[in-house]
Amino acid sequence: MPTWPNHSECVSRNCSWDKIPNATWNDDYVLPPLNYYSIPLLTAITTACTLLFLVGMAGNVMTILVVSKYRDMRTTTNLYLCSMAVSDLLIFLCMPLDLYRMWRYRPWRFGDVLCKLFQFVSESSTYSTILSITALSVERYLAICFPLRAKALVTKRRVRALILLLWTVSLLSAGPVFVMVGVERDSMGPFGSDMNETGFSLEGGGDTRECRMTHYAVESGLMGAMVWLSSVFFFMPVFCLTVLYSLIGRRLWQRHRETSISSRVSHRDKSNRQTIKMLVVVVLAFVLCWLPFHVGRYLQFRSLDAPSPLLSLLSEYCSLVSVVLFYLSAAINPILYNTMSWKYRCAAARLFGLADSQPQRGRSASTMKGDGSNSWTVSSVSF
């Protein structure tokens, strides 16, 4: 989870060295705590995240296999969903280090490079997910509201190029993480100096190395800039998605009320409504899972400017909720596909040998006009 504003307990709670909960003792001096939350709470969170890891890894791998193996599933819509599955897999690969840091946030024993890298991967993957959802929604809007224009604009080749561009933007946007995050020691020892200089052993609780936001990022204002950037990456796409799906819904409702509509267009609109219904659920799940995280990140940032017990408490609760919801958002999409899409269930059954390897050829856009990359109808078929 990209929790790069993670601070030591003394910073986030503005506490003194003699009032640090769960701290260890050495020569009558209080040493930094090894973990932040209680053991039962950490156990519950770890269990939930482990279950989500197993479900999410299996589901997202299956999504990639289904899209890559079966030609009738390689639609432009599904290419976006496949890109989102790659993002979710990268997020889950970062989970072990994230859980380790929750259990023992100090000392960090994996070096500065891995500290920066795993948070960069997590941050860039989340940017890629929201950009892919937005681009997919724009494509659906064009296909439904401007079908003739979509026929000329939306092709597999262009969608692949756009996905590559979205990943490039995501990686560049997350680049400042390499400067913002690093392994640092606390300079708040019992005598106001680094623990190395006090004569205490750095074994166990005395080693204050922590993978966290650097002092440079806080003092230079870079952290504030990244907080606003991540907020823009979330709230602006959410606003665009709201507008797009409102326009799509209005257009489909207008067509539904028309009495002179042809049977072929009626069938196409029925397929579009099912696709839009599934995508709306995917978007809502993403928003609900990510909103607590962005609220918690903002509260963490505000607690640095004006330390407050209330802000720290709210930030802690948001962090606890957002940890589970963050990984839930990376695991839930394949579950939604399987629940809402008959075509996805059939493809998954074919993947595991539980159904005929040849799909039934019903009246769909892909079977009426083939699977050519230059055909608009390719974009109108999805999970």
N, C-alpha and C positions, 0 to 999 in steps of 0.2 A: 504494500500500500504506500502511495507517495506521501508519507507524513514528514516531509523534510522540515517543517517548522518544529519538529520534536525537540524539546528543550529539557535540560536537567530539571529535576524536581525542585531544586532551590530556585531556579529562575522562574519556572511556571507558577510556583506557589509563593514566591517571595519570602521564603522561610529562612530561619537562622539555623546554624549548624547544630544547635542543641535541641532542635525541635523537628528533626527529620524523621518521619515515620518509617518503620521497617529498616532502620539503619543498623549497621554493625558497629562494634566497639573495638578499639585498639588503644591500649595504654591510657584508658579513661578519656579518650577523645572520640567524638562521633565521626564515623567514616561514611562516605556516600552509600546510599542503598543500592543493592544489586538489581532489584526490580521495582517496578512502579506500582503495580496493582496487587491485590491479594491473590494467594495461590488458588483458592476455589474459583475465583473469577477468571483467572488466566486459564485454568483447566477447562472451564466451560467454553471460553472463546476459542481455545485451541481445538477442542473437539468439534465445534461447529465449523471452523475453518477447514479442518481435515476432511470432514464429510463433503464440504463444498469443493475442496480440491479434487477429490475422487470423482465426484459427479461432473464437475466442470471440465476436467482434463478429458474424461471419456466422451462427454457430449460435444466438446469443441473439436476434438480429433475426428469424431464421427461426422460432424458437419463438413470439415475439410475433405474427408474421404468421399462423402456422398457427392459433393459438388465436383470434385476432380475426376471421379471415376465414371460417372454417368453423364453422357453428352446432353441428355434432355434436361439435366439439372444445371447446366452451365449457362444460366441466363445472367443478364446484367445485374438484376436485383440480387441474385444469389452470389455474384462475385463480391458485392459489397458485404454481404453477410459472412462470406468466407474470410474477408479481410478483418472483420470484427472478431471472428473466431481466432485468428492468429494473434490479435491484440490480447484477447482473453487468455490464451495459452501463455503468452509472455508474462502476463500479470501473475498467473499461478506459479510460474517458475521462480518468481521473486518471493513467494509466500514463506518458504522456510527461513530465509533471513529476516523477514518481517516478524515472524513468530519468535525467532531467537531474540530479537531486540526487545520484544515485549517481555519475555521471561527474564532476560539479563541484559538490560540496555547498556550496562557498563560492567566490566570493560568490553570494548569492541575488539575482537581478536582476529578479524579477517582483513585488516589492512585498509588503507585509504582508498585504493583503486576500487575494490569491491563495494565499499561504502557508497562511493559516487555512482558506480555503474548500476547497481540494482535499483537505486532510486531514479536514475535517469531512464532506465528501461520502463519502469512502472509509470513514470510521468508521461513519457512519450506515447506509451500504449493507450493511456486514457485519452490523450488528445486525439489519437488516431480513431478511437472508437466514436467519439462525438462527431468528428468530421465526416466519418463514413456514414453515420446515421443521417446527418444533414444532407450530404450529397445524394444518398439514396432517396430521401424524401423529395428533393428537387427533381430527381429523375422520374419519380412516380407522378409528381405534379405535371411535368411536361407530357408524360405518356397519356394521362387522363384528360387534361384540360387542353392540350395542344398536340393531338396525335400526329398530325401531318408534320409539324416541326420536329417532333420527337423522332419520327421516322428517319429524318435526315441527320439529326444530331446524335442520337443515342445508339452507339454500336459497342460491341465487346472491346474492340481495340481501343476506342476512346475511353471506355470505362476503366480498362486496365491502366492506361496512362494516367488517368485522373487519380486512381487509387495510389499509384506510385508517387504522384505529386502530393497527395494528402499525407502519406507517410514521411515524405521529405520535409514538409511544413511541420509536422509533429516532432520530428527529430530535432529540427533547428529550434523550434520553440522551447523544447525541453533542454537545450544545450546549456543554458545558464546554471542548471543544476550542478554541473561539474565544478563551478566556482562557488556555488552557494553551500554545498554540503561537503563535509569532510570529517576527519577524526580529530577531535580536540580534547584537551584535558581541562578540567575545572581549575580555575585559579582562586578557588574559595576555600582553601584549607583552613584548619583551626587557627593558623597564624596569618591568614590573608595571603598566602603564597601557594605555589603549586605543590601538590602532594609529594612530588619527587624531592623537594627541597626541605621537607619537614623532618626527614629521617624515618618516616613510616615505611613499612614494606608495601610495595605496590601489588602484592598478591591478594587475591580475593577482593574484599570490599575496598581496599586502598587504591586500586588501579582505576583512575577516573577517565580513561579513554572512552570516548562516546562518539558514535556516528550521528551527527546532528548538524543543524544550521551553524555555519561558521560565524565568528564575531564580525568578520569583514562584511558578510552579507547583511547582517543586522545594521551595522553602523553606516554602511554605504547606501542603504535604502534599496538594495537589490532585492531583498526579501519582500518588501512591500510591493515592488514592481511585479514580481512573480505572482504574488497573491492576487493582484488585480488582473494579471494576464490569465491565470487559471480561471478566475471568475468570468472573464470575457469569453473564454473557451466553453464555458458551461451555459451562462445565462443568455448570451446572444443566440447561440444555436437553438436553445429552448424556445426563445421568442419566435425565431424563424420557423421552427417546427409547428408551433401553435398556429401561425398564420397559414402555413402551407396546408396543413391538414384541415383547417377550416375551409379554405378555398376548394380543396379536393372534395370534402363532404358536401359542400353546396353544389358543386358541379354534378356529382353522382345523384344527388337528390333531384336536381332539375331533370336529369335524364330519366330517372325513374318515373317521374310524373308525365313524361311525354308518352303519348299513346301511339304515335306513328313510328315508333322505333322498330328497327328490323330485328329479326330473331338473332342474327349473328352479333350485332352490336349489343343486344340484350345479354347474350351469353358472355361477351367480353366484359361488360360492366359487372356482371355477377362475379366473374373471376377477379376483377379489380377490387370490388368491395371486400372480398375475402382477404386479398393481399393487404389492402389498407387496414382492415381490422387487425390483422396480425401485427403489422408494423406499428400501429398506434399503441398496441399493448407493449411491444418491445420498447418504444420510446417512453411510455409511462413508467415501465419498470426501471429504465435507466435513470429517469429523473428522480423517482422516489428513492432509489438506492444511493444516488450521488448527492442529493440535497443536504443530508446531515454532514457529509464530509466537507462540503464547501462552507457550511455554517461553522463547523468546528475549526477549520483552517482560518477563517476570518477572526473568530474569537481568540485563537492562539496569537494571531498577529496583533490584535488590539490589546491583549494582555501584556505585550512587551512595551507598548507605548504608555499604558496606564495600568500597572499591576492592580488587580482587584480580586479578592477571594471569590466573588460571585462569577466573574468572567472565567477564572480558573476552574471553578466547579462545573460551569456550563460546558467549557471546553473539554473537560475530562469525560463528561457523559456523552457529548457528541462524538468524541474519539472512540469510545467503547461501542456505540451504536454503529458508527461508520465503518469500523473494522469488518464487522460481519456483513454489513450491507455492501461494502466494496467488493468483497469476494462473491457475494450473492449475485451482484450485477454481472460478474464474469462467468457465472455458472448457469444463469437462468435462461439465456437465449435458446440453447438447444431444447430445453424443456418446453418452452413456449412453441417452438417450431413443431415439436412432436405432438403437442396438445392441440394446436390449431390448424395444422396443415396435413391434409390427407396425403398429399403428394410426397411430403417429407417422410411420413411414416412408411409409405410404400417403398421409397428409395432406401430407407434404413433397413427394412425387411429384406430387400434384395441384397444389400451389402452383407448381411449375416446369413444369406442363403435360405431365408424363411419364406421367400416368394419367388415367383418366376423372374428370371433375369431380364426378360423383355417387358417393358412397361406397357400397360394398356393404352392403346392409341384412341383417346377420346377427342372430342371437339375442343381443341385448345389451339391457341395461336401458334404454338411451335409445330403442331402436326399439320395445320392447314397451310403453312407457308414455309415449312422446313426450319432448319436451324442455322441459316446463313447469318454471318456476323453483321451484314449490312441491312438486315431486315428489322424494321421497328418492332415487329411482333416478338422478337426475342426478349425485349425489355418488358413485355407485358405478362410474362409467365414467371412465376417464382415459387417459393415454398408455399 
